[in-house]
Each structure stands twice: as C-alpha cells, then as structure tokens.
Amino acid sequence: MAISWTIQSVEYTNDPNKGVVQVAWEIKDSETVNGRKHRGRYVGGSKFTPDPSDSEYLPFDTLTEANIIDWVKTQLGSDEVTRLE
C-alpha cells in the first residue's frame, strides 16, 4: 500500500499571527492485487484554535505540510488514523 496524506487548503486568522483555524486534508491509497490496481481516497477537515502564547506555537511562515499533517493526526487520535489508513 502507498498511503499518502496531503493538505488541500489552510485557513488562518486575519491578524499578524495568522493562526491556523481550519485545514482540508486528503488521504490516498493504492495497491495492486492480482494485476489490478485498487485506489482509495478519503477527504476530511479539521478545525483548530490557535494560541500564539503556547510554547509550541509555530509561526505561519515556518509551517510545513508535515507539521500540519502531524496536527491533524494528533487531533484525530491514533485509533482513527489507523482506521483511515
């Protein structure tokens, strides 16, 4: 299986901190069984409440897709991530 997570869009606050408030994400998977390729896709969204005073807060300009995917997975929890993957 070739599972991949991607971020489709990011919404953020309209202030200097640009705190992320909503993320649209997608999971894709594919595998070949008996010569036939099977594909799967799941899309979802996650909402966040940014807190610039948090010691782990990351400035918007330094965020990577990997950071945001980690946030989404943390918010979903390991059981739900396992179910989706």
C-alpha positions in Angstrom: 0.0 0.0 0.0 1.1 3.5 -0.7 -0.7 5.7 1.7 -0.2 9.5 1.3 -1.6 12.4 3.3 -1.8 15.8 1.7 -3.1 19.2 2.8 -5.6 20.7 0.4 -6.1 24.1 2.0 -5.4 26.0 5.1 -7.4 28.8 6.6 -5.9 31.2 9.1 -6.8 34.2 11.3 -6.7 37.6 9.7 -4.2 39.0 12.2 -0.4 39.3 12.3 -0.1 35.8 13.9 -2.0 34.0 11.1 -3.1 31.2 13.4 -4.4 28.1 11.5 -8.1 27.7 12.2 -9.1 25.1 9.6 -7.4 22.5 7.4 -8.8 20.5 4.5 -6.9 17.2 4.0 -6.9 14.1 1.9 -5.6 10.6 2.2 -4.9 8.5 -0.9 -4.0 4.8 -1.1 -3.4 2.4 -3.8 -2.3 -1.2 -4.2 -2.1 -3.8 -6.9 -3.8 -7.1 -6.3 -3.6 -9.9 -8.9 -2.6 -7.4 -11.5 -5.4 -4.9 -10.8 -4.8 -1.5 -9.3 -7.1 -0.5 -6.5 -7.3 3.1 -5.3 -8.9 4.7 -2.2 -9.4 8.3 -1.3 -10.8 10.0 1.9 -11.1 13.7 2.4 -11.7 15.5 5.7 -11.4 18.7 7.6 -10.0 19.7 11.0 -10.6 22.9 13.0 -8.0 24.4 15.3 -7.9 27.1 18.0 -4.6 28.8 17.6 -2.8 30.1 20.7 0.2 32.2 20.0 1.2 32.2 23.7 1.7 28.4 23.6 5.4 27.5 23.8 4.9 25.0 20.9 3.1 27.6 18.6 4.7 27.7 15.2 4.6 31.0 13.1 2.5 30.5 9.9 5.5 31.3 7.7 7.5 28.5 9.2 4.8 25.8 8.9 5.3 22.8 6.6 2.8 20.3 5.3 4.4 17.7 7.6 3.7 20.0 10.6 0.0 20.3 9.7 -0.4 16.6 9.0 1.0 15.9 12.4 -1.6 18.3 14.0 -4.4 16.6 12.0 -3.2 13.1 13.1 -2.8 14.2 16.7 -6.3 15.7 16.7 -7.8 12.5 15.1 -6.1 10.2 17.5 -4.2 7.0 16.7 -7.3 4.8 16.5 -8.9 7.0 13.9 -5.7 7.4 11.9 -5.3 3.6 11.9 -8.8 3.2 10.7 -8.4 5.7 7.9 -5.1 4.3 6.8 
